[in-house]
Amino acid sequence: MDAYKNIGDIKVLIIVRLQGTNAKEAKELIDKSGLKVLSAISLQEAADAVSEVLG
């Protein structure tokens, strides 16, 4: 999230797949951050997010 904020205005949607011990906590932080970032824990969830965005 710090890197996203440091870069500034990002013109494309970012989808992040999280993995590891604190993936659920990281997903909550990202989802509540207000950033234009979609987060997913499972690979299927990430693939579904891509499909939804591309419509």
PDBQT receptor file of N, H, CA, C and O in Angstrom, charges set to zero:
ATOM      1  N   MET A   1       0.823  -1.173   0.000  1.00  0.00    +0.000 N 
ATOM      2  CA  MET A   1       0.000   0.000   0.000  1.00  0.00    +0.000 C 
ATOM      3  C   MET A   1       0.871   1.241   0.000  1.00  0.00    +0.000 C 
ATOM      4  O   MET A   1       0.532   2.239  -0.636  1.00  0.00    +0.000 OA
ATOM      5  N   ASP A   2       1.980   1.189   0.702  1.00  0.00    +0.000 N 
ATOM      6  H   ASP A   2       2.255   0.379   1.219  1.00  0.00    +0.000 HD
ATOM      7  CA  ASP A   2       2.887   2.342   0.704  1.00  0.00    +0.000 C 
ATOM      8  C   ASP A   2       3.439   2.599  -0.694  1.00  0.00    +0.000 C 
ATOM      9  O   ASP A   2       3.525   3.747  -1.129  1.00  0.00    +0.000 OA
ATOM     10  N   ALA A   3       3.809   1.537  -1.392  1.00  0.00    +0.000 N 
ATOM     11  H   ALA A   3       3.738   0.604  -1.038  1.00  0.00    +0.000 HD
ATOM     12  CA  ALA A   3       4.342   1.700  -2.746  1.00  0.00    +0.000 C 
ATOM     13  C   ALA A   3       3.293   2.303  -3.663  1.00  0.00    +0.000 C 
ATOM     14  O   ALA A   3       3.607   3.182  -4.466  1.00  0.00    +0.000 OA
ATOM     15  N   TYR A   4       2.071   1.850  -3.558  1.00  0.00    +0.000 N 
ATOM     16  H   TYR A   4       1.816   1.136  -2.906  1.00  0.00    +0.000 HD
ATOM     17  CA  TYR A   4       0.980   2.384  -4.374  1.00  0.00    +0.000 C 
ATOM     18  C   TYR A   4       0.821   3.877  -4.116  1.00  0.00    +0.000 C 
ATOM     19  O   TYR A   4       0.693   4.667  -5.051  1.00  0.00    +0.000 OA
ATOM     20  N   LYS A   5       0.829   4.254  -2.855  1.00  0.00    +0.000 N 
ATOM     21  H   LYS A   5       0.932   3.613  -2.095  1.00  0.00    +0.000 HD
ATOM     22  CA  LYS A   5       0.663   5.661  -2.488  1.00  0.00    +0.000 C 
ATOM     23  C   LYS A   5       1.854   6.498  -2.947  1.00  0.00    +0.000 C 
ATOM     24  O   LYS A   5       1.678   7.651  -3.342  1.00  0.00    +0.000 OA
ATOM     25  N   ASN A   6       3.063   5.938  -2.902  1.00  0.00    +0.000 N 
ATOM     26  H   ASN A   6       3.207   5.002  -2.581  1.00  0.00    +0.000 HD
ATOM     27  CA  ASN A   6       4.259   6.668  -3.324  1.00  0.00    +0.000 C 
ATOM     28  C   ASN A   6       4.297   6.884  -4.836  1.00  0.00    +0.000 C 
ATOM     29  O   ASN A   6       4.810   7.899  -5.307  1.00  0.00    +0.000 OA
ATOM     30  N   ILE A   7       3.759   5.940  -5.587  1.00  0.00    +0.000 N 
ATOM     31  H   ILE A   7       3.343   5.115  -5.204  1.00  0.00    +0.000 HD
ATOM     32  CA  ILE A   7       3.760   6.067  -7.042  1.00  0.00    +0.000 C 
ATOM     33  C   ILE A   7       2.827   7.181  -7.476  1.00  0.00    +0.000 C 
ATOM     34  O   ILE A   7       3.116   7.908  -8.426  1.00  0.00    +0.000 OA
ATOM     35  N   GLY A   8       1.712   7.313  -6.783  1.00  0.00    +0.000 N 
ATOM     36  H   GLY A   8       1.477   6.723  -6.011  1.00  0.00    +0.000 HD
ATOM     37  CA  GLY A   8       0.744   8.343  -7.156  1.00  0.00    +0.000 C 
ATOM     38  C   GLY A   8      -0.397   7.749  -7.943  1.00  0.00    +0.000 C 
ATOM     39  O   GLY A   8      -0.843   6.635  -7.668  1.00  0.00    +0.000 OA
ATOM     40  N   ASP A   9      -0.869   8.495  -8.923  1.00  0.00    +0.000 N 
ATOM     41  H   ASP A   9      -0.508   9.400  -9.146  1.00  0.00    +0.000 HD
ATOM     42  CA  ASP A   9      -2.031   8.083  -9.698  1.00  0.00    +0.000 C 
ATOM     43  C   ASP A   9      -1.667   6.943 -10.639  1.00  0.00    +0.000 C 
ATOM     44  O   ASP A   9      -0.852   7.111 -11.545  1.00  0.00    +0.000 OA
ATOM     45  N   ILE A  10      -2.276   5.786 -10.418  1.00  0.00    +0.000 N 
ATOM     46  H   ILE A  10      -2.939   5.650  -9.681  1.00  0.00    +0.000 HD
ATOM     47  CA  ILE A  10      -2.051   4.624 -11.275  1.00  0.00    +0.000 C 
ATOM     48  C   ILE A  10      -3.282   4.475 -12.161  1.00  0.00    +0.000 C 
ATOM     49  O   ILE A  10      -4.404   4.397 -11.659  1.00  0.00    +0.000 OA
ATOM     50  N   LYS A  11      -3.082   4.435 -13.440  1.00  0.00    +0.000 N 
ATOM     51  H   LYS A  11      -2.171   4.498 -13.848  1.00  0.00    +0.000 HD
ATOM     52  CA  LYS A  11      -4.183   4.463 -14.405  1.00  0.00    +0.000 C 
ATOM     53  C   LYS A  11      -4.845   3.108 -14.637  1.00  0.00    +0.000 C 
ATOM     54  O   LYS A  11      -5.937   3.056 -15.202  1.00  0.00    +0.000 OA
ATOM     55  N   VAL A  12      -4.223   2.022 -14.220  1.00  0.00    +0.000 N 
ATOM     56  H   VAL A  12      -3.336   2.065 -13.760  1.00  0.00    +0.000 HD
ATOM     57  CA  VAL A  12      -4.791   0.690 -14.433  1.00  0.00    +0.000 C 
ATOM     58  C   VAL A  12      -5.183   0.077 -13.095  1.00  0.00    +0.000 C 
ATOM     59  O   VAL A  12      -4.600   0.384 -12.055  1.00  0.00    +0.000 OA
ATOM     60  N   LEU A  13      -6.181  -0.794 -13.147  1.00  0.00    +0.000 N 
ATOM     61  H   LEU A  13      -6.655  -1.043 -13.992  1.00  0.00    +0.000 HD
ATOM     62  CA  LEU A  13      -6.608  -1.496 -11.947  1.00  0.00    +0.000 C 
ATOM     63  C   LEU A  13      -5.584  -2.569 -11.606  1.00  0.00    +0.000 C 
ATOM     64  O   LEU A  13      -5.081  -3.262 -12.490  1.00  0.00    +0.000 OA
ATOM     65  N   ILE A  14      -5.284  -2.699 -10.346  1.00  0.00    +0.000 N 
ATOM     66  H   ILE A  14      -5.692  -2.136  -9.627  1.00  0.00    +0.000 HD
ATOM     67  CA  ILE A  14      -4.329  -3.703  -9.894  1.00  0.00    +0.000 C 
ATOM     68  C   ILE A  14      -5.087  -4.796  -9.158  1.00  0.00    +0.000 C 
ATOM     69  O   ILE A  14      -5.916  -4.520  -8.292  1.00  0.00    +0.000 OA
ATOM     70  N   ILE A  15      -4.791  -6.045  -9.516  1.00  0.00    +0.000 N 
ATOM     71  H   ILE A  15      -4.118  -6.270 -10.220  1.00  0.00    +0.000 HD
ATOM     72  CA  ILE A  15      -5.352  -7.197  -8.827  1.00  0.00    +0.000 C 
ATOM     73  C   ILE A  15      -4.186  -7.927  -8.176  1.00  0.00    +0.000 C 
ATOM     74  O   ILE A  15      -3.227  -8.318  -8.843  1.00  0.00    +0.000 OA
ATOM     75  N   VAL A  16      -4.285  -8.103  -6.858  1.00  0.00    +0.000 N 
ATOM     76  H   VAL A  16      -5.064  -7.785  -6.317  1.00  0.00    +0.000 HD
ATOM     77  CA  VAL A  16      -3.203  -8.712  -6.085  1.00  0.00    +0.000 C 
ATOM     78  C   VAL A  16      -3.661 -10.053  -5.558  1.00  0.00    +0.000 C 
ATOM     79  O   VAL A  16      -4.708 -10.148  -4.918  1.00  0.00    +0.000 OA
ATOM     80  N   ARG A  17      -2.885 -11.088  -5.821  1.00  0.00    +0.000 N 
ATOM     81  H   ARG A  17      -2.035 -11.011  -6.341  1.00  0.00    +0.000 HD
ATOM     82  CA  ARG A  17      -3.155 -12.394  -5.221  1.00  0.00    +0.000 C 
ATOM     83  C   ARG A  17      -2.238 -12.547  -4.025  1.00  0.00    +0.000 C 
ATOM     84  O   ARG A  17      -1.016 -12.450  -4.139  1.00  0.00    +0.000 OA
ATOM     85  N   LEU A  18      -2.847 -12.787  -2.880  1.00  0.00    +0.000 N 
ATOM     86  H   LEU A  18      -3.840 -12.866  -2.788  1.00  0.00    +0.000 HD
ATOM     87  CA  LEU A  18      -2.097 -12.896  -1.635  1.00  0.00    +0.000 C 
ATOM     88  C   LEU A  18      -1.942 -14.362  -1.242  1.00  0.00    +0.000 C 
ATOM     89  O   LEU A  18      -2.831 -15.180  -1.475  1.00  0.00    +0.000 OA
ATOM     90  N   GLN A  19      -0.805 -14.675  -0.646  1.00  0.00    +0.000 N 
ATOM     91  H   GLN A  19      -0.082 -14.011  -0.456  1.00  0.00    +0.000 HD
ATOM     92  CA  GLN A  19      -0.544 -16.040  -0.229  1.00  0.00    +0.000 C 
ATOM     93  C   GLN A  19       0.306 -16.009   1.026  1.00  0.00    +0.000 C 
ATOM     94  O   GLN A  19       1.182 -15.154   1.161  1.00  0.00    +0.000 OA
ATOM     95  N   GLY A  20       0.063 -16.920   1.937  1.00  0.00    +0.000 N 
ATOM     96  H   GLY A  20      -0.648 -17.615   1.828  1.00  0.00    +0.000 HD
ATOM     97  CA  GLY A  20       0.908 -17.015   3.117  1.00  0.00    +0.000 C 
ATOM     98  C   GLY A  20       0.133 -16.902   4.415  1.00  0.00    +0.000 C 
ATOM     99  O   GLY A  20      -1.097 -16.876   4.440  1.00  0.00    +0.000 OA
ATOM    100  N   THR A  21       0.889 -16.838   5.472  1.00  0.00    +0.000 N 
ATOM    101  H   THR A  21       1.889 -16.859   5.451  1.00  0.00    +0.000 HD
ATOM    102  CA  THR A  21       0.335 -16.867   6.825  1.00  0.00    +0.000 C 
ATOM    103  C   THR A  21      -0.653 -15.746   7.090  1.00  0.00    +0.000 C 
ATOM    104  O   THR A  21      -1.700 -15.991   7.688  1.00  0.00    +0.000 OA
ATOM    105  N   ASN A  22      -0.364 -14.552   6.675  1.00  0.00    +0.000 N 
ATOM    106  H   ASN A  22       0.487 -14.353   6.188  1.00  0.00    +0.000 HD
ATOM    107  CA  ASN A  22      -1.209 -13.397   6.984  1.00  0.00    +0.000 C 
ATOM    108  C   ASN A  22      -2.008 -12.899   5.779  1.00  0.00    +0.000 C 
ATOM    109  O   ASN A  22      -2.328 -11.714   5.693  1.00  0.00    +0.000 OA
ATOM    110  N   ALA A  23      -2.326 -13.792   4.860  1.00  0.00    +0.000 N 
ATOM    111  H   ALA A  23      -2.066 -14.756   4.930  1.00  0.00    +0.000 HD
ATOM    112  CA  ALA A  23      -3.043 -13.396   3.651  1.00  0.00    +0.000 C 
ATOM    113  C   ALA A  23      -4.414 -12.792   3.975  1.00  0.00    +0.000 C 
ATOM    114  O   ALA A  23      -4.806 -11.787   3.382  1.00  0.00    +0.000 OA
ATOM    115  N   LYS A  24      -5.134 -13.399   4.909  1.00  0.00    +0.000 N 
ATOM    116  H   LYS A  24      -4.816 -14.215   5.392  1.00  0.00    +0.000 HD
ATOM    117  CA  LYS A  24      -6.469 -12.881   5.245  1.00  0.00    +0.000 C 
ATOM    118  C   LYS A  24      -6.382 -11.482   5.841  1.00  0.00    +0.000 C 
ATOM    119  O   LYS A  24      -7.195 -10.616   5.516  1.00  0.00    +0.000 OA
ATOM    120  N   GLU A  25      -5.410 -11.258   6.704  1.00  0.00    +0.000 N 
ATOM    121  H   GLU A  25      -4.749 -11.962   6.968  1.00  0.00    +0.000 HD
ATOM    122  CA  GLU A  25      -5.227  -9.944   7.316  1.00  0.00    +0.000 C 
ATOM    123  C   GLU A  25      -4.818  -8.910   6.277  1.00  0.00    +0.000 C 
ATOM    124  O   GLU A  25      -5.294  -7.775   6.301  1.00  0.00    +0.000 OA
ATOM    125  N   ALA A  26      -3.936  -9.306   5.365  1.00  0.00    +0.000 N 
ATOM    126  H   ALA A  26      -3.549 -10.228   5.345  1.00  0.00    +0.000 HD
ATOM    127  CA  ALA A  26      -3.497  -8.402   4.304  1.00  0.00    +0.000 C 
ATOM    128  C   ALA A  26      -4.659  -8.040   3.388  1.00  0.00    +0.000 C 
ATOM    129  O   ALA A  26      -4.790  -6.891   2.967  1.00  0.00    +0.000 OA
ATOM    130  N   LYS A  27      -5.506  -9.027   3.080  1.00  0.00    +0.000 N 
ATOM    131  H   LYS A  27      -5.400  -9.960   3.422  1.00  0.00    +0.000 HD
ATOM    132  CA  LYS A  27      -6.681  -8.773   2.236  1.00  0.00    +0.000 C 
ATOM    133  C   LYS A  27      -7.595  -7.750   2.896  1.00  0.00    +0.000 C 
ATOM    134  O   LYS A  27      -8.091  -6.841   2.229  1.00  0.00    +0.000 OA
ATOM    135  N   GLU A  28      -7.820  -7.887   4.185  1.00  0.00    +0.000 N 
ATOM    136  H   GLU A  28      -7.417  -8.625   4.727  1.00  0.00    +0.000 HD
ATOM    137  CA  GLU A  28      -8.657  -6.926   4.911  1.00  0.00    +0.000 C 
ATOM    138  C   GLU A  28      -8.072  -5.517   4.841  1.00  0.00    +0.000 C 
ATOM    139  O   GLU A  28      -8.796  -4.549   4.609  1.00  0.00    +0.000 OA
ATOM    140  N   LEU A  29      -6.761  -5.406   5.041  1.00  0.00    +0.000 N 
ATOM    141  H   LEU A  29      -6.172  -6.193   5.229  1.00  0.00    +0.000 HD
ATOM    142  CA  LEU A  29      -6.108  -4.094   4.983  1.00  0.00    +0.000 C 
ATOM    143  C   LEU A  29      -6.252  -3.460   3.600  1.00  0.00    +0.000 C 
ATOM    144  O   LEU A  29      -6.571  -2.277   3.478  1.00  0.00    +0.000 OA
ATOM    145  N   ILE A  30      -6.015  -4.252   2.574  1.00  0.00    +0.000 N 
ATOM    146  H   ILE A  30      -5.755  -5.213   2.673  1.00  0.00    +0.000 HD
ATOM    147  CA  ILE A  30      -6.111  -3.731   1.209  1.00  0.00    +0.000 C 
ATOM    148  C   ILE A  30      -7.549  -3.336   0.892  1.00  0.00    +0.000 C 
ATOM    149  O   ILE A  30      -7.795  -2.271   0.324  1.00  0.00    +0.000 OA
ATOM    150  N   ASP A  31      -8.498  -4.195   1.260  1.00  0.00    +0.000 N 
ATOM    151  H   ASP A  31      -8.299  -5.060   1.721  1.00  0.00    +0.000 HD
ATOM    152  CA  ASP A  31      -9.903  -3.922   0.950  1.00  0.00    +0.000 C 
ATOM    153  C   ASP A  31     -10.413  -2.670   1.661  1.00  0.00    +0.000 C 
ATOM    154  O   ASP A  31     -11.275  -1.968   1.132  1.00  0.00    +0.000 OA
ATOM    155  N   LYS A  32      -9.897  -2.388   2.836  1.00  0.00    +0.000 N 
ATOM    156  H   LYS A  32      -9.196  -2.958   3.266  1.00  0.00    +0.000 HD
ATOM    157  CA  LYS A  32     -10.327  -1.222   3.608  1.00  0.00    +0.000 C 
ATOM    158  C   LYS A  32      -9.498   0.030   3.316  1.00  0.00    +0.000 C 
ATOM    159  O   LYS A  32      -9.792   1.100   3.849  1.00  0.00    +0.000 OA
ATOM    160  N   SER A  33      -8.467  -0.090   2.478  1.00  0.00    +0.000 N 
ATOM    161  H   SER A  33      -8.228  -0.959   2.045  1.00  0.00    +0.000 HD
ATOM    162  CA  SER A  33      -7.534   1.010   2.249  1.00  0.00    +0.000 C 
ATOM    163  C   SER A  33      -8.111   2.130   1.383  1.00  0.00    +0.000 C 
ATOM    164  O   SER A  33      -7.639   3.266   1.443  1.00  0.00    +0.000 OA
ATOM    165  N   GLY A  34      -9.116   1.821   0.589  1.00  0.00    +0.000 N 
ATOM    166  H   GLY A  34      -9.500   0.899   0.540  1.00  0.00    +0.000 HD
ATOM    167  CA  GLY A  34      -9.656   2.819  -0.332  1.00  0.00    +0.000 C 
ATOM    168  C   GLY A  34      -8.872   2.943  -1.626  1.00  0.00    +0.000 C 
ATOM    169  O   GLY A  34      -9.198   3.778  -2.470  1.00  0.00    +0.000 OA
ATOM    170  N   LEU A  35      -7.850   2.130  -1.792  1.00  0.00    +0.000 N 
ATOM    171  H   LEU A  35      -7.584   1.452  -1.106  1.00  0.00    +0.000 HD
ATOM    172  CA  LEU A  35      -7.053   2.149  -3.015  1.00  0.00    +0.000 C 
ATOM    173  C   LEU A  35      -7.774   1.390  -4.122  1.00  0.00    +0.000 C 
ATOM    174  O   LEU A  35      -8.618   0.537  -3.844  1.00  0.00    +0.000 OA
ATOM    175  N   LYS A  36      -7.451   1.691  -5.362  1.00  0.00    +0.000 N 
ATOM    176  H   LYS A  36      -6.766   2.384  -5.589  1.00  0.00    +0.000 HD
ATOM    177  CA  LYS A  36      -8.046   1.000  -6.503  1.00  0.00    +0.000 C 
ATOM    178  C   LYS A  36      -7.294  -0.309  -6.737  1.00  0.00    +0.000 C 
ATOM    179  O   LYS A  36      -6.648  -0.500  -7.768  1.00  0.00    +0.000 OA
ATOM    180  N   VAL A  37      -7.396  -1.203  -5.758  1.00  0.00    +0.000 N 
ATOM    181  H   VAL A  37      -7.921  -1.048  -4.921  1.00  0.00    +0.000 HD
ATOM    182  CA  VAL A  37      -6.714  -2.484  -5.800  1.00  0.00    +0.000 C 
ATOM    183  C   VAL A  37      -7.708  -3.564  -5.390  1.00  0.00    +0.000 C 
ATOM    184  O   VAL A  37      -8.361  -3.458  -4.351  1.00  0.00    +0.000 OA
ATOM    185  N   LEU A  38      -7.816  -4.599  -6.210  1.00  0.00    +0.000 N 
ATOM    186  H   LEU A  38      -7.286  -4.685  -7.054  1.00  0.00    +0.000 HD
ATOM    187  CA  LEU A  38      -8.625  -5.751  -5.851  1.00  0.00    +0.000 C 
ATOM    188  C   LEU A  38      -7.696  -6.809  -5.286  1.00  0.00    +0.000 C 
ATOM    189  O   LEU A  38      -6.608  -7.032  -5.816  1.00  0.00    +0.000 OA
ATOM    190  N   SER A  39      -8.117  -7.461  -4.214  1.00  0.00    +0.000 N 
ATOM    191  H   SER A  39      -9.001  -7.280  -3.783  1.00  0.00    +0.000 HD
ATOM    192  CA  SER A  39      -7.271  -8.490  -3.615  1.00  0.00    +0.000 C 
ATOM    193  C   SER A  39      -7.984  -9.828  -3.634  1.00  0.00    +0.000 C 
ATOM    194  O   SER A  39      -9.210  -9.900  -3.551  1.00  0.00    +0.000 OA
ATOM    195  N   ALA A  40      -7.202 -10.877  -3.742  1.00  0.00    +0.000 N 
ATOM    196  H   ALA A  40      -6.206 -10.819  -3.809  1.00  0.00    +0.000 HD
ATOM    197  CA  ALA A  40      -7.734 -12.236  -3.771  1.00  0.00    +0.000 C 
ATOM    198  C   ALA A  40      -6.757 -13.149  -3.058  1.00  0.00    +0.000 C 
ATOM    199  O   ALA A  40      -5.546 -12.927  -3.078  1.00  0.00    +0.000 OA
ATOM    200  N   ILE A  41      -7.297 -14.172  -2.431  1.00  0.00    +0.000 N 
ATOM    201  H   ILE A  41      -8.281 -14.352  -2.415  1.00  0.00    +0.000 HD
ATOM    202  CA  ILE A  41      -6.431 -15.134  -1.763  1.00  0.00    +0.000 C 
ATOM    203  C   ILE A  41      -6.234 -16.366  -2.647  1.00  0.00    +0.000 C 
ATOM    204  O   ILE A  41      -5.107 -16.820  -2.845  1.00  0.00    +0.000 OA
ATOM    205  N   SER A  42      -7.320 -16.897  -3.170  1.00  0.00    +0.000 N 
ATOM    206  H   SER A  42      -8.236 -16.528  -3.009  1.00  0.00    +0.000 HD
ATOM    207  CA  SER A  42      -7.189 -18.081  -4.015  1.00  0.00    +0.000 C 
ATOM    208  C   SER A  42      -6.917 -17.675  -5.460  1.00  0.00    +0.000 C 
ATOM    209  O   SER A  42      -7.244 -16.567  -5.886  1.00  0.00    +0.000 OA
ATOM    210  N   LEU A  43      -6.318 -18.590  -6.194  1.00  0.00    +0.000 N 
ATOM    211  H   LEU A  43      -6.052 -19.490  -5.848  1.00  0.00    +0.000 HD
ATOM    212  CA  LEU A  43      -6.052 -18.340  -7.613  1.00  0.00    +0.000 C 
ATOM    213  C   LEU A  43      -7.368 -18.187  -8.366  1.00  0.00    +0.000 C 
ATOM    214  O   LEU A  43      -7.467 -17.358  -9.270  1.00  0.00    +0.000 OA
ATOM    215  N   GLN A  44      -8.372 -18.969  -8.009  1.00  0.00    +0.000 N 
ATOM    216  H   GLN A  44      -8.292 -19.642  -7.274  1.00  0.00    +0.000 HD
ATOM    217  CA  GLN A  44      -9.676 -18.870  -8.666  1.00  0.00    +0.000 C 
ATOM    218  C   GLN A  44     -10.318 -17.511  -8.416  1.00  0.00    +0.000 C 
ATOM    219  O   GLN A  44     -10.901 -16.916  -9.322  1.00  0.00    +0.000 OA
ATOM    220  N   GLU A  45     -10.209 -17.032  -7.201  1.00  0.00    +0.000 N 
ATOM    221  H   GLU A  45      -9.735 -17.516  -6.465  1.00  0.00    +0.000 HD
ATOM    222  CA  GLU A  45     -10.753 -15.711  -6.856  1.00  0.00    +0.000 C 
ATOM    223  C   GLU A  45     -10.070 -14.616  -7.683  1.00  0.00    +0.000 C 
ATOM    224  O   GLU A  45     -10.730 -13.685  -8.145  1.00  0.00    +0.000 OA
ATOM    225  N   ALA A  46      -8.769 -14.725  -7.866  1.00  0.00    +0.000 N 
ATOM    226  H   ALA A  46      -8.233 -15.481  -7.491  1.00  0.00    +0.000 HD
ATOM    227  CA  ALA A  46      -8.029 -13.753  -8.677  1.00  0.00    +0.000 C 
ATOM    228  C   ALA A  46      -8.447 -13.840 -10.135  1.00  0.00    +0.000 C 
ATOM    229  O   ALA A  46      -8.633 -12.813 -10.789  1.00  0.00    +0.000 OA
ATOM    230  N   ALA A  47      -8.597 -15.057 -10.653  1.00  0.00    +0.000 N 
ATOM    231  H   ALA A  47      -8.446 -15.891 -10.123  1.00  0.00    +0.000 HD
ATOM    232  CA  ALA A  47      -9.023 -15.245 -12.044  1.00  0.00    +0.000 C 
ATOM    233  C   ALA A  47     -10.425 -14.693 -12.252  1.00  0.00    +0.000 C 
ATOM    234  O   ALA A  47     -10.701 -14.081 -13.284  1.00  0.00    +0.000 OA
ATOM    235  N   ASP A  48     -11.308 -14.900 -11.292  1.00  0.00    +0.000 N 
ATOM    236  H   ASP A  48     -11.084 -15.398 -10.453  1.00  0.00    +0.000 HD
ATOM    237  CA  ASP A  48     -12.666 -14.366 -11.389  1.00  0.00    +0.000 C 
ATOM    238  C   ASP A  48     -12.654 -12.850 -11.401  1.00  0.00    +0.000 C 
ATOM    239  O   ASP A  48     -13.439 -12.231 -12.119  1.00  0.00    +0.000 OA
ATOM    240  N   ALA A  49     -11.770 -12.240 -10.611  1.00  0.00    +0.000 N 
ATOM    241  H   ALA A  49     -11.132 -12.743 -10.028  1.00  0.00    +0.000 HD
ATOM    242  CA  ALA A  49     -11.661 -10.775 -10.577  1.00  0.00    +0.000 C 
ATOM    243  C   ALA A  49     -11.202 -10.250 -11.937  1.00  0.00    +0.000 C 
ATOM    244  O   ALA A  49     -11.708  -9.238 -12.420  1.00  0.00    +0.000 OA
ATOM    245  N   VAL A  50     -10.258 -10.930 -12.540  1.00  0.00    +0.000 N 
ATOM    246  H   VAL A  50      -9.846 -11.752 -12.147  1.00  0.00    +0.000 HD
ATOM    247  CA  VAL A  50      -9.782 -10.525 -13.877  1.00  0.00    +0.000 C 
ATOM    248  C   VAL A  50     -10.921 -10.627 -14.879  1.00  0.00    +0.000 C 
ATOM    249  O   VAL A  50     -11.138  -9.707 -15.668  1.00  0.00    +0.000 OA
ATOM    250  N   SER A  51     -11.649 -11.737 -14.855  1.00  0.00    +0.000 N 
ATOM    251  H   SER A  51     -11.473 -12.484 -14.214  1.00  0.00    +0.000 HD
ATOM    252  CA  SER A  51     -12.775 -11.921 -15.775  1.00  0.00    +0.000 C 
ATOM    253  C   SER A  51     -13.832 -10.851 -15.591  1.00  0.00    +0.000 C 
ATOM    254  O   SER A  51     -14.390 -10.349 -16.567  1.00  0.00    +0.000 OA
ATOM    255  N   GLU A  52     -14.112 -10.498 -14.340  1.00  0.00    +0.000 N 
ATOM    256  H   GLU A  52     -13.658 -10.906 -13.548  1.00  0.00    +0.000 HD
ATOM    257  CA  GLU A  52     -15.112  -9.485 -14.053  1.00  0.00    +0.000 C 
ATOM    258  C   GLU A  52     -14.674  -8.113 -14.571  1.00  0.00    +0.000 C 
ATOM    259  O   GLU A  52     -15.471  -7.372 -15.147  1.00  0.00    +0.000 OA
ATOM    260  N   VAL A  53     -13.409  -7.788 -14.358  1.00  0.00    +0.000 N 
ATOM    261  H   VAL A  53     -12.762  -8.390 -13.889  1.00  0.00    +0.000 HD
ATOM    262  CA  VAL A  53     -12.892  -6.492 -14.800  1.00  0.00    +0.000 C 
ATOM    263  C   VAL A  53     -12.899  -6.392 -16.322  1.00  0.00    +0.000 C 
ATOM    264  O   VAL A  53     -13.237  -5.348 -16.879  1.00  0.00    +0.000 OA
ATOM    265  N   LEU A  54     -12.528  -7.469 -16.986  1.00  0.00    +0.000 N 
ATOM    266  H   LEU A  54     -12.253  -8.318 -16.533  1.00  0.00    +0.000 HD
ATOM    267  CA  LEU A  54     -12.461  -7.447 -18.442  1.00  0.00    +0.000 C 
ATOM    268  C   LEU A  54     -13.838  -7.579 -19.081  1.00  0.00    +0.000 C 
ATOM    269  O   LEU A  54     -14.024  -7.275 -20.259  1.00  0.00    +0.000 OA
ATOM    270  N   GLY A  55     -14.801  -8.039 -18.281  1.00  0.00    +0.000 N 
ATOM    271  H   GLY A  55     -14.651  -8.285 -17.323  1.00  0.00    +0.000 HD
ATOM    272  CA  GLY A  55     -16.200  -8.105 -18.671  1.00  0.00    +0.000 C 
ATOM    273  C   GLY A  55     -16.470  -8.885 -19.878  1.00  0.00    +0.000 C 
ATOM    274  O   GLY A  55     -17.624  -9.002 -20.292  1.00  0.00    +0.000 OA
TER     275      GLY A  55
